[in-house]
């Protein structure tokens, strides 16, 4: 049961990350080509993580889930740090997500 909780939460985290990269792409279309290129890189990485996360829900693999949950925990942690300069929502949301993902990951490892 903890495997699926961790896998689903990690997938939700990856989906949110992908959503923010789509938002960045939409905003960058109105700005310089360098911003647009950077946003495209963010989309490609976020999409790759999302695809792997979805796969881990259907194809059970503890080692892959541990690796991906660790990666998504770090992504959310870094997003929370970046959010400190933007607003409270963009700080608290990612930090709470990182904390919950870390707790689920620790429960999975035990």
Beta strands, then each sheet from edge to edge (+ up, - down):
end
